[in-house]
Amino acid sequence: MRVVHVITRLIVGGAQENTLASVVGLQERHGWEVRLISGPTYGPEGSLEDVAAAVPGLLEVESHLIRPVHPWHDLLAWIRLVHRFRELRPDLVHTHSGKAGFLGRLAAHRAGVPVIVHTIHGPSFGAFQGFLANAAFRWAERQAGRVTTHFVAVADAMTRQYLQAGIGRPEQYTRIYSGFDLKPFLQAQNDPAWRARIGLSREELVVGKIARLFKLKGHDDLLAVTPSLVRRCPRLRVVFVGDGAWRRRLERRAQALGVANHVRFAGLVPPAEIPRWIGIMDVVVHLSRREGLPRALPQALAAGKPVVAYDCDGAPEVCRPGETGFLVTPGDRAGLEESLLRLLTDPNLRAQLGTRGRAWVRQHFDVRIMVDQLHELYLRLLADKRDWKAGS
């Protein structure tokens, strides 16, 4: 069987890691002939192109598939994708992210690809942006949705949001959690040497946040409560893992709040090193206002760390109140502060929630489960297509 995955870019991020794990797993575990087409990757978020390029014959870079809206480049990208699909003649095309999801699905339909699948890694519309942007993205998703055979949602919340927007039918959706290799996280340790690398002692309590340094990620909210938390818990240290366009802005904000000595910026970290960083954290916080299901949350739980998250999109499916961590209403800084303080001052509670979270993640987020579920879905969709053709 031949499948082509299409994604807008391969920055260091959850959707990109999910896509790479999927294509490599389908190839290695189930013998699918897989290609991955991506637009060019650039910027401070880092790149996973080298990881994809290490698999012979896997990656193709389409130079016109760029993230910003650009009518000329978008038209050329669509034309070239149609041409490439006709050359490759895949049994199935699977798209990811906004631009690649729109152009890739329309191109696959034009090229006569039998089955077209799209993964919703996060919402392209919602309260995080204005009316005109929402109207444009809803229109685009509805147009592409008309030629989509099936949707994969990384969280049940994504299915609800897209159905409420009139995109697809309930039977067209399957929820498949974004799996990852659990072993490095299960083995993560609170390594004193790794702490010392960034000037942390054994006694200091670390609240960690793993996300691009960009808007809607909630870094400002965490910084806003840090001065009060430091007064109530002087051993507190905040560690931001990730890089992005907002780094200088956030560094200046920490200085202005007088907490620069309590905040560490780890910078861009390769995915393979994330378990070591989570290992030195006592609590992992995720405050995004726009996220399908943030991988940082199950990764933290796999390492036995409790989590605090905004009650947004798919986060409540992993951050389960009183079981794996605490949910906070988006923007409720007082609630955020109290939740963090409760965990920072109660090591037994941290251990209890972390242990429960680790057991739950083992059952749902193993990368092999994700790949096998994708494989089974593909086979079912292709069988349904053959049965439909035979009966028509």
TISEMAR-466784 format. One record per residue: x, y negated, z negated of N, C-alpha, C, O in turn; residue in one letter. Coordinates in steps of 0.2 Angstrom, whole numbers, plus 5000, padded with zeros to 4 digits. Atoms other than C-alpha are relative to their C-alpha. Example, Ala and Ser with C-alpha at 12.3 -4.5 7.8 and 13.67 -1.06 7.14 Angstrom:
REM residues 2
500450065000506250224961500449945000500949954997A 499650065001506850054964499649954997499949894996S 
//
This chain:
REM residues 392
500450065000500050005000500449945000501049944997M 499650064999500649835004499649944997499049934999R 500350065003500249674994500549945000501149954999V 499650065000500849494995499749964995499149944994V 500250045005500849384980500249935002500749925005H 499850074998500849194983499949954993499449954990V 500150055006501249054969500449945003500849945007I 499750064998501648874971500749994998501149965003T 499350015002503348874962500150054994499750074991R 499849955005504348984951500449964994501049984993L 499750035006504748864936500050054994499750114995I 500149965006505048944919499449984996499349934993V 500650015003503348964913499650065000499850115003G 500449945001501949084908499750035006499850095007G 500349974994501049104925500650035004500450085007A 499449984995502749124934500350074997500450115001Q 499849945003503349254921499550065001499750125003E 500649954999501649344923500150035007500050095008N 500049984993501849344942500650055001500550105005T 499449964999503649414942499950074997500150125000L 500149935003503149554930499650045003499650105004A 500549964996501649604940500350035006500350085008S 499849974993502549614957500650054999500650105002V 499449955001504149704950499750064997499950124999V 500349945002503049824940499650045005499650105005G 500449964995501849864954500550045005500350095007L 499549974996503449904964500350064997500350125000Q 499649955004504350004951499550064997499750124998E 500449955004502850094942499650045005499450095004R 500549974996501650124957500250005007499850025011H 499749994993502750114973499649955005499749975011G 500350054995501749964981500649975003501149955001W 499650044996502649874995499849934998499349915000E 500250075003502749694987500449955003501049965003V 499750064998503149524994499849954995499249954993R 500250065004503149364984500249945004500849935005L 499950064996502949204993499949944995499449934992I 500050065005503349044983500249945003500649945008S 499850064998503548864986500749984997500950024993G 499350025003505248774982499949984993499449954991P 500050015007505648764964500549954998501149965000T 499550055002506448604956499749974994499149974993Y 500350045006506348494941500350034994500750084994G 499749985006506848504923499750064996500050084991P 500349945003505748654919500450065001500250114998E 499649944999507048774926499750045006499150025008G 500249964995506848904939500150074999500650104996S 499949925000506549094940500150035007500150095008L 499849974994507049104958500550055000500550105004E 499449955000508649194954499850074998500050125000D 500249945002507749324945499650045005499750105006V 500449974995506549354959500550025006500450085009A 499649994994507949344972500550064999500750095003A 499649945001508849484963499750075002500050125002A 500449944997507549614969500049995007499749955010V 499950014993508049644987499350005004498950045002P 500650004996506749594999499349974997498849985000G 500650025004505549524986499849935002499249925004L 500250075000505549334988500149975006500649985010L 500050044994505149225002499849934998499349924994E 500150065002505249035000499749965005500049955011V 500450044995503948925010500149934998499849904993E 499850075002504648755010499549955000499549904997S 500550055000503048665014499550014995499049974994H 500449995006502148744999500249964994500649994990L 499850045006502348604987499449984996498949984998I 500550015004501448554972499549945001498949945000R 500450064999500848374975499650015007499850045011P 500450004995499448354987500349965006500549905005V 499650044995500248305004499650035007499850095009H 500449974994499048335020500550035005500350095007P 499649974995500448365032500450064998500350115001W 499749945003501448485021499550064999499650125000H 500549955001499848575016499750035006499650095006D 500249974993499248595034500650055002500450115004L 499549964997500948665039500150074995500250124998L 500049945005500948785023499550055002499650115002A 500649964998499248845028500250045006500050105007W 499949964993499748885046500650054999500550105002I 499549955001501348965041499850064996500050124997R 500349945004500449075028499650045004499750115004L 500449964995499249125041500450055004500350115005V 499549974995500649175053500350064996500450114999H 499749955004501549265039499650064998499850124998R 500549955002500049365033499950055007499850115006F 500149964994499749415051500650055002500550105005R 499449964999501549475053500050064995500250124997E 499949955006501549575036499450055000499550114998L 500649965000499749645038499950034993499950094993R 500149975007499549665019499350034999498850015002P 500649975002498149775012499649954995499049954995D 500350055005497849634999500549944999501149954999L 499650075002498449454995499749984993499149984992V 500150025007498549404977500349934999500949924999H 499850075000498649214974500149984992499750004988T 499950035007499249114958500149935001500349905005H 499950075001499148934953499649965005499349995010S 500550044997498148784960500150005008499750025012G 499950014993498948744977500150065004499750075009K 499949944996499548914982499350045000499150085004A 500649965000497848984976499549975005499150015008G 500550034995496848864987500350025007499950055011F 499849994993497948875003500150075001500050105007L 499949934999498449055000499450045002499450095006G 500649974999496649114999499749995007499450035011R 500350024994496049015014500450035006500150055011L 499649974995497549075024499950085001499950115006A 500149935000497249255019499450025004499350075008A 500649994996495449245025500149995007499850035011H 499950024993495949165041500450065004500350085010R 499649954997497249305044499650075000499950125003A 500349935000495949445041500250054995500150114996G 499849955005496649515025499450034997498949994995V 500649975003495449645018499849984993499249974992P 500250015007495549605000500449944997501049934998V 499750065002495949434992499949994992499349994990I 500150015007496249414973500449944998500949925001V 499750065003496649264963500050004992499550024989H 500050005007497249254945499949934998500249885000T 500150075004496649104934500450004994500350034989I 499550005006498149074923499849944995500049944989H 500250065004497348904917499549965004499549975010G 500550034996495948794921500349945004500749915002P 499850054996496148674935499549945000499749885002S 500450055001494748564929499850004993499850064990F 500250005007494048514912500149934997500349885000G 500050065003494048374899500749965000500749914998A 499350035001495948344900500149955006500649925006F 499950044995495748244916499349965002498849985000Q 500650044999494548114924499550035005499650095008G 500649974996492948134934500250015008500050075010F 499949994993493648114952500550065001500450105005L 499649944999495048244949499650064998499750115002A 500449945002493848364941499550025006499550085008N 500449994994492648344956500450035006500250075009A 499649974995494048374968500250074999500250115004A 499749945002494748524959499450055000499550115003F 500649955000492948604957499850015007499750075009R 500149994992492648574976500550055003500350105006W 499549954997494248664980500050074998500050125002A 500149945002493948804969499450045002499450105004E 500649974997492248834975500150025008499950075010R 499949984993492848834993500450065001500350115004Q 499649945000494248954990499650064997499750124999A 500449955003493049054979499550045004499450105003G 500449974995491949094994500350055004500050105006R 499749954996493249195002500450054995500850094997V 499649965005493949274986499650074998499050074997T 500349935002493549464983499950004993499450034991T 500149995007493949464965500549954996501049934999H 499650045004494649354951500350044994499950084991F 499749985006495849404937500149944996500449894997V 500050065005495649294922500550034994500450084992A 499649995005497049294909499750004993500050024988V 500450005007495749264895499250005002499149975007A 500750004999493849284894499849935000499349915004D 500250075000493749094891500049975008499649935010A 499950024993494349074909499450025005499149985009M 500649974996492949184916499449954998499049945003T 500650045002491649084906500049935004499549915006R 500050074997492248914912499950005008499649955010Q 500150004992492348964931499350025001499049995006Y 500749984999490649044930499549944999499149935003L 500450065002489948894922500049945005499649905006Q 499950054995490648784936499750035007499850005012A 500349984994489748894949500550045005500350045011G 499549964996491248994955500050074999500150104994I 500049935000490949174959499450034996499049994994G 500549965003489849304951500350044994500950064995R 499749965006490149394934500350065002500950085000P 499649934998490549564943500649995004501050035005E 499450014997491949474952500649994996501149974998Q 499550025005492949444936500250064996499850104994Y 499749955004494149554927500549974996500949934998T 499550035004495049504912500650054999500550104997R 499449965001496849564911500549954996500749904999I 499550045004497949494897500750005004500950055007Y 499350014997499649424903500550044996500850014991S 499649965004500749564897500849985001500949955005G 499350025000502649554893500450064997500050104994F 499649955003504049674888500049984992500349944990D 500150015007503649694869500750014996500849984991L 499449975004505349774864500449944997500549944991K 499550055003506449614862499649964994500049944990P 500450045005505049524852499950054994500050024988F 500149965005504749674841500650014996500650024990L 499449995003506549684837500349934998500949934995Q 499850075002506749494834500249994993499850024988A 499850005007507749454818500149924998500249885003Q 499850075002507949294808500750004999501050004993N 499350005000509749284812500349944998500349885000D 499750065003510749164801500549975005500649915005P 499550034996512149144814499649965006499849915008A 500450044995510749084827499849944997499749895000W 500350065004510048964814500649955000500549895001R 499450055001511848894811500249975006500449915006A 499850034993512048864830499649935001499949895004R 500450065000510748724828500049964994499649924993I 499950045006511248664811499450024995499249984991G 500549985005509948764801500350054995500650094997L 499849965006510248844784499550064999498950065002S 500449945001509449014778499449974996498850004997R 500550025004508348914766499549955004498949955001E 500450044997507548794778499450045004499550095007E 500649974997505748834785499949965007499949905008L 500050034993505548814804499350015003499050075003V 500650004996504048774813500249995007500549945009V 499850004994504348814831499449995005498950015004G 500550014995503448764847500450015007500949985008K 499749974994503848844864499549975006499050005007I 500450034994503148734879500449955004500949925001A 499750054996503648624893499949934996499449924993R 500150075003503948444886499749955005500049925009L 500450044995502548364895499349994997499250014992F 500650025003500848294893499550064999499650115002K 500549955002499348394886500350064996499950114995L 499749945003500548514877500049994992500150044989K 500250015007500248434860500749984996500649984989G 499450025004502048384855499949944996500249944990H 500250065003501448214850499750014993499849984988D 500449995006500248284837500450034995500450024989D 499649975005501548394829500549954997500649954991L 499650065002502748244828499649964995499949934990L 500450055004501348134820499950034993499949994989A 500149975007501148254805500650024997500650044991V 499449985003502948294803500249964994500549984989T 499850045006503348144791499650024994500050034989P 500449985006501948194779500250074998500350084992S 499849935002502448374780500750004997500850044992L 499350005003504248334776500049984993500350004989V 500050035007503748234761499750064995499950064990R 500349955004502748384755500450075000500350114996R 499649944999503948514761500749985003500849995009C 499450034997505648444762500550055004500950025008P 499649954996506448604769499850015007500150055010R 500349994993505448584785500549985005500849935005L 499750024993506248584802499650025005499350085005R 500449994994505348574818500550015006501049985007V 499649984994506148664834499650005006499150045006V 500350004994505548624851500450045005501050025006F 499649964995506048754864499649985007499049995007V 500350024993505848694882500349935002500549904998G 499850074997506248544893499549985004499050015006D 500550034995505348424904500049935000500549904997G 500050074999504948254909499949954993500149904993A 500150045006504448194891500550014995500449994989W 499549995005506048244882500249944997500249934991R 499750065003506748074880499549964996499649934991R 500650035004505048004875499950034993499849994989R 500149975006504848134862500649994995500549984989L 499450025005506648104855499949934997500149924991E 500150065002506247924854499550004995499549964990R 500649995005504647964845500250024993500150004988R 499749975006505548074832500449944996500449944990A 499650065003506747924829499649954997499749934991Q 500550055002505347804827499750024994499549984989A 500349975006504547914814500450014994500250034989L 499649995006506047934804500250074999500450094993G 499949935002506148124806500550035005500550095006V 499549974995507548144819500450054997500650105001A 499649955003508548244807499650064998499950114997N 500449945002507148364804499750035007499450085006H 500249984993506848394823500650025004501149995005V 499549974995507848504835499750015007499250035007R 500249994993507748504854500550055002501050045004F 499649944997508348674860500149995007500650025010A 499950004993508148624878499750065004499450105001G 500249944996507848744892500350064998500950074998L 499849935003507948924886499850055005499250055007V 500249944996508049074898499550044997499550054990P 500549955003506549194895500350054996500050074991P 499749955004507749324889500249984993500350024989A 499850025007508249214874499549984996499649974990E 500650025004506549174868499950044994499850014989I 500149965006506449324856500549974995500349974989P 499550025005508049254847499849944997499949934991R 500350065003507249084845499450014996499349984990W 500549985004505649154839500250034993499950024988I 499849965006506549264827500249954994500249974988G 499850055006507249104817499449964998499549924994I 500650045002505449034816499650034995499650094995M 500449985005504349044801499350005002498950045000D 500750014997502748984810500149985007500649945009V 500050024993502448964829499349965001498849984999V 500650044998501248824834499949985007500449985011V 500150014993500448794850499449955001498849974999H 500650055001499348634853499849985007499749925008L 500250024993499048634872499249985001498850024998S 500750014999497448554878499850035007499250025009R 500149974994497548654894500450065001501050055003R 499649945000498048834894499550065001499050064998E 500449945000497348994900500050044994499550054990G 499949965006498049104887500849994999501250035002L 499250025000499849034881500350074997500250094992P 499649955001501049174881500450004993500650054990R 499750015006501949094866499750034994500050054989A 500449975005500549154855500150084999500350104993L 499949935001500649344858500750024999500950064995P 499349995001502549334859500249994993500650034990Q 499850015007502649254842499750064995500050084991A 500349955004501449384835500450075000500450104996L 499649944999502449524842500650004996500950054994A 499450015005503949454832499850004993500249994989A 500250015006502849454817499949944997500049934991G 500050075002502649274816499249975000498949995005K 500750035000500949184811500049945005500549915006P 500150064995500249054823499549954998499049974994V 500550055000499348894823499949975006500349965010V 500150034993498448834838499449965000498949974996A 500650044998497148714845499550055002499650105006Y 500649964997495448794848499849985007499349945008D 500150034993495548774866500250065005500650105004C 499949954995495348894881500150074997499750094993D 499949935002496049064878500350014993500450074991G 499749995006496949034862499750034994500050074991A 500449965005495549094850500050085001499950114996P 500049934999495749264858500650034997500650104996E 499449975003497449284851500149974993500350014988V 499950035007497549164836499350014997498949974998C 500749985003496149244826500049984993500450004989R 500050035007495749144810500050054995499650104995P 500049955006496249234794500350075002500450114997G 499749934998496949384804500749995003501150035001E 499350014997498449314814500249934999500849925001T 499850065001498449134810499449954999498949974996G 500650055001497348974810499949965006500449945010F 500350044995496348884823499949934997499649924992L 500150075002496248694823499649965006499849975011V 500350044995495048574832500549965004500949925000T 499550054996496048484846500049934998499449904997P 499950075002496648324840499949994992500049934990G 500150005007496248364821500750004997500950064995D 499350005003497948314814500050014993500550054990R 500049985007497448324796499950084999500250114995A 500149935001496848504799500650045002500850095000G 499449974998498448544808500550004994500950054993L 499650015005499448474794499950054994500350084991E 500249965005498448574781500250085001500450114997E 499849934998498648734791500750025000500950074997S 499349985000500448724793500350004993500750044991L 499850005007500748674775499850064996500250094992L 500249945003499748824769500450065002500650104997R 499649944998500848944779500749994997501050034995L 499350015003502448854774500150014993500750034991L 499949995007502148864756499850074997499850084991T 500249945002501549044756500350065004500050085009D 499749954996502749174762499650075000499750105005P 500349934999501649324758499449995005499350045009N 500550014994500249244769500350015007500050045011L 499650004993501549224783500150075002500050095007R 499849934999502049404781499450045002499450085007A 500649974999500249464780499749995007499550045011Q 500350024993499649374796500550035005500250055011L 499549984994501249414806499950085001500050105006G 500049934999501049604802499350025004499450065008T 500649994996499249604808500049985007499850025011R 499950024993499649504823500450055004500350065010G 499649954996501049624828499650065002499750095008R 500349944998499949774827499449995006499450035010A 500550014994498549694838500349995006500150015011W 499750014994499749634851500350065003500350075009V 499749944997500549804853499450045004499650075009R 500649974996498749864859499849975006499550005010Q 500350044995498449724871500549975005500349955011H 499550044996500049644878500650045003501050005005F 499449964997501249784884499949995007499449995010D 500050024993501749734901499850065004499550055010V 500249944996501449914907499250015000499050035005R 500750005000499649904902499749955005499349965009I 500250054995499449744913500150025007499750025011M 499849974993500349824928499550055002499250065007V 500549944998499249984927499349975001499050005005D 500750034999497649874925500049975007499449985010Q 500050034993498149774941500050065005499650055010L 500049944995498549944950499350035001499150045006H 500749975000496850014945499549965004499149985008E 500550054997495949854950500150005008499650005012L 499850004993496849854967499750065004499350055009Y 500349944997496350034971499350005000499050025005L 500750005000494550004966499849955006499349965009R 500250054995494449844977500150035007499650015011L 499949984993495149924992499650065002499350075007L 500549944999494050084990499349975001499049995006A 500650044999492549964989500049985007499449985010D 500050034993493049885005500050055005499650045010K 500149954995493250045014499350035000499150045006R 500649985000491650105008499549965003499049985007D 500550054997490749945013500150005008499650005012W 499950004993491549955031499750075003499450065008K 500349944997491050135033499350005000499050035004A 500750005000489250095028499749955005499149955005G 500250064996489149945039499950025008499749985012S 
//
